[in-house]
Amino acid sequence: MTSFRTNTDRLLEVRLQDEKVLAIAGAMVAYTGAIKFEKSLLGGEGLFGALKRKVTNEGMQVMQAAGTGTVFFAQNAAEITVMALAGEKLTIESSSLLAYDTSLKTGTSFAGLRGASSGQGLFSTTVEGHGNLAVISRGNLIMLEVTPAHPLRVDPDAFVGFKGDIRQEFVFDVNWRTMIGQSSGESYQHKFTGQGVVFIQPAER
């Protein structure tokens, strides 16, 4: 497992010892040591996942950094949170994934109407296995618990990801945006039920 840490809240530092790391193309801002960069065609999600994104024109451009040294990553001055997965599965908006261990397996999850209406695309990204990853958000990443007794509804623009035994639904509420003064029309929400955590950002896309 490669070493991930936040140098500042907006700069990720990854130390490599003859290792590899995957990151969103264009996210490298500096590096030291003997590091080789190259485009990663599949990004860990396999041929089928890559083809699904290709068909829908939702390609996730990923690069690989390999060697020995330290690589620094950032993206549009966004806040960065490092997570460690221990055999878990995380579903995340593709635009919120910054970098991840090559030991992690990525894939695609159909987002359906939620993705199409919120402008985030038809597919979300899944990340699972053992390893580190870095997530970006507008403002500090917020973790909210979901339990069978306390389901959660989330504005699609604030949604970042979720993990756990959670069922995700896409629900329609004519009063959602109207009541908070952001529009005069219909809108949609995420509804999460089950047991797990949902990650949101304190700003909208």
Disulfide bonds with the S-S distance in Angstrom:
none
